[in-house]
Amino acid sequence: MAVWAIGDIQGCYDSLKALLKKIDFDVTRDKLWIAGDLVNRGEGSLETLKYLYSIKENVEIVLGIFFFMVSKSQIQPLILYFSHQKLKSS
């Protein structure tokens, strides 16, 4: 089991997935710590939240400037918020 730490994803879903592939992250055995902003600048904020929620049993999150800490149960409302924002902009 490996424990990985990643900071300031900023909604850059493709970069996150590329990094996880590079480090050979395996959700069945590894743990991921995320620190900093999950969303905002990148084009994949919604995808980032959905992915992290899908592997929530293997993720610990300490959020950045807009939040102090979030429990796994608080990610679902964020996904709904960004889903709504994406629909409004379409």
N, C-alpha and C positions, 0 to 999 in steps of 0.2 A: 504494500500500500504506500502510495506517495501522497504527500500533502503539497498542493500548489497554491501560490498566492498571486493574484492578478489585481492590478489597480486601474481605476479610471477607464472603464470600458467605453463610456460615453455613447452607447448605442451603436458601436462599430461591430455589428454582429459577424460580418464576414471575417474581420480581423481576429475576433475572438475565436471563431471556429478554426481558422488557420493556425492560431497559436496552440489551441488544444490538440490539434492534429500533430503539430511539430513536437510537442512534449509527450505525445502518446498517452494523453489523458484517457483513462478507462473508467467510466462511471460505475462499473461493477466493483472496482477495487480502490479507486483514488478518491481523495477529498479535495474540494476546491474552496479556497477562501477568497472572497471578492471584497476589495476595499475601494472606496471612492465612488464616483458618479457612474451609475449604470446606464443612464440615458441622457440624451440631450443633443449632442453635436452630430452624431452619425445618422445615417439613413435607416438603421436597423434597430431603433429603440424597442419597438414592439416585439420583433423577433428575438432580441436579446432577453427581454423579460420572459417571454414564453419559453425559451430554451432553459433559462435558469430555473424557472418554476418546474419544468419537466424533470429536472434532476435535483429537485429541492432536498432530497434526503442526503445528498452528497455535497451540499453547498452551505457555507456560512457567509453571511453578507453583513458588512459594515459599510453603510452608505456615506457619501461625501457631503458636500457643503449644504445641500438642501435637506438632508436627513441625518439623524445621529445613528440610529440602528433600526433595522426592520426585521420583524419576525417573518418566517416563511408564510404565515397566514396573511400578511400585508401585501405580498407581491400580487396576488390575484386582483385586488382593486386597482393596482397600477396597470396591469394588463388590460383591464376593462377601460381604464381611462385612455390609454394609448390607442386601443382599438377604436374608441369613439372619436378620438382626434383624427385618426387615419381616415375614418369614414367621412368626417366633416370636410376634409381637405380634398376628397375625391370628387 
